[in-house]
């Protein structure tokens, strides 16, 4: 009778330890998965920030160029209007 009790207790202990190991491994897996998702999310956010910065820089450069073209158009029209009042230049941009 004592051998049966020891056998059952040993099996119960093995089952409990196995369940604990499964629970811990599942927790580690989900934590690593969440960490991976979070790191991917951070990488995507950094990419978006870099893209936004690039777009803002290019828009600023384009607006500077358009302003320069408008100034050039006004100067050309000023010089042409000093010689002839009927002529006007329009730069298409």
N, C-alpha and C positions, 0 to 999 in steps of 0.2 A: 504494500500500500504506500509505503514511503517512496518507492521508486516511481510510482505513477504520479504522485504529487510533485516530485522533483521534475519529472518529464513535462508535466502540464505547466508548471511554473516557468520552466526554461523556454517552452514554446511560446507562452504568453509574453515573456520578456523579449523574445526574438521578434514577435509580431509588433509589440509596442515600439521597440527600437527601429524596426523597419518602417513603421508608419511615421515615426519622428524623422527618419532620414528622408523619406519621400516628401514630407511636409517642408523640411528645410531646403531640399533641392528644388522643389517647386517655387518656394519663396525666393531663392537665389535666382532662379530662371526668370521669374516675373520682374524682379528688381533689375536684373541685367537687361531685360527687354525694355523696361521703362527708361533705363539710363541710355540705352541705344537710341530710342525714339527721341528722348530729350536732346541728346547730342546732335542728332540729325536735324531736329527743329532749330537748334541754335545755329548750325551751319547754314540752313536755308535762310534764316533771318539775317545772318551776316551777308550772304549773297544778295538778298534783297536790298540791304542797306548800301552795299557797294554799287548795285545797279542804279538805285535812286540817286546816289552821289554822282555817278557817271552821267545820268540823264540831266540832273540839275546843272552840272558843269557844261554839258553840251548846249543846253537851253540858254544858259548865260552867255556862252560864246556866240551862239546864233543871234541873240538879242543885241549883243554888242556889234556884231557885223551888220545887222539890219539898221541899227542906229547910225553906224558909219555910212551905210549906203544912203540913208535919208539925208544925212548932212552933206554928202557928196552931191546928191541930187539938188539940194537947195543951193549949194555953191555954184554948180553948173548953171542952174536957172538964173541965179543972180548975175553971173558973167554974161550969159546970153541976153538977158533982159536989159542989160546996160547998152548993148549994141542994137538989139531989135526987140520991141515990146510984144510982138505977136507970136514969137516962138517960145514954146515951153517943152522941156524935156521931162519925160516920165521914165524912171527906171523900174523895171518889173522885177519883183523879188518874191 
